[in-house]
Amino acid sequence: MSNPAEFVKACVDGKVWLFCSECQESKNFNDVEHIDSEGHPSYWGTEPWWHDTRIFKCRDCETVQRSTLHLQE
């Protein structure tokens, strides 16, 4: 991901996933409730949104989870 527009397009296209450790399955970025984002402490590149950890609420199990983003190629 070289720019924010590519990230947004991947989200719109349903290609960004998070992992719910309670359900033990991947959840589409668009199908969870986003709560916050934590910056990766050792990443200093130009794409911080891609290397962050997302804090989200899974709509299936109702738990709050933390996950890195995964791109479906």
C-alpha positions as CSV (number, residue, x, y, z in Angstrom):
1,M,0.0,0.0,0.0
2,S,1.8,3.1,-1.2
3,N,-0.9,5.6,-0.5
4,P,-4.1,6.1,1.5
5,A,-6.3,5.8,-1.6
6,E,-5.1,2.2,-2.2
7,F,-5.9,1.3,1.4
8,V,-9.4,2.8,1.1
9,K,-10.0,1.0,-2.2
10,A,-8.9,-2.3,-0.6
11,C,-11.4,-1.7,2.2
12,V,-14.2,-0.9,-0.2
13,D,-13.4,-4.0,-2.3
14,G,-13.6,-6.2,0.9
15,K,-9.9,-7.2,0.8
16,V,-8.9,-6.1,4.3
17,W,-9.4,-8.5,7.1
18,L,-8.9,-8.6,10.9
19,F,-8.6,-11.8,13.0
20,C,-11.0,-12.4,15.9
21,S,-9.3,-14.7,18.5
22,E,-12.6,-15.5,20.2
23,C,-14.3,-16.8,17.1
24,Q,-11.0,-18.1,15.7
25,E,-11.7,-16.7,12.3
26,S,-11.0,-13.7,10.0
27,K,-13.5,-10.9,9.9
28,N,-13.9,-8.5,7.1
29,F,-12.8,-4.9,7.9
30,N,-16.2,-3.6,6.9
31,D,-18.1,-6.1,9.1
32,V,-16.7,-5.1,12.6
33,E,-17.3,-2.1,14.8
34,H,-14.0,0.0,14.9
35,I,-13.1,1.3,18.2
36,D,-9.5,2.6,18.0
37,S,-6.1,2.1,16.3
38,E,-2.7,1.7,18.0
39,G,0.4,2.7,16.1
40,H,3.1,0.2,15.6
41,P,5.9,1.4,18.0
42,S,8.8,0.3,15.8
43,Y,7.4,1.3,12.4
44,W,8.5,4.7,11.1
45,G,7.5,4.4,7.4
46,T,5.1,6.5,5.4
47,E,2.2,4.1,5.7
48,P,1.2,4.0,9.4
49,W,-2.4,3.1,8.8
50,W,-1.3,-0.3,7.3
51,H,1.0,-1.2,10.2
52,D,-1.3,-0.2,13.0
53,T,-3.2,-2.6,15.3
54,R,-6.9,-2.1,15.1
55,I,-9.1,-2.4,18.2
56,F,-12.6,-3.6,17.1
57,K,-15.7,-5.2,18.5
58,C,-16.7,-8.4,16.7
59,R,-20.4,-8.3,15.8
60,D,-20.6,-12.1,16.1
61,C,-19.2,-12.8,19.6
62,E,-19.6,-9.2,20.9
63,T,-16.0,-9.1,22.3
64,V,-13.4,-6.4,21.9
65,Q,-10.4,-7.6,20.0
66,R,-7.0,-6.4,18.8
67,S,-5.7,-7.4,15.4
68,T,-3.2,-6.3,12.7
69,L,-4.6,-5.8,9.3
70,H,-4.4,-8.5,6.6
71,L,-4.7,-7.9,2.9
72,Q,-6.3,-10.5,0.6
73,E,-4.2,-10.5,-2.5
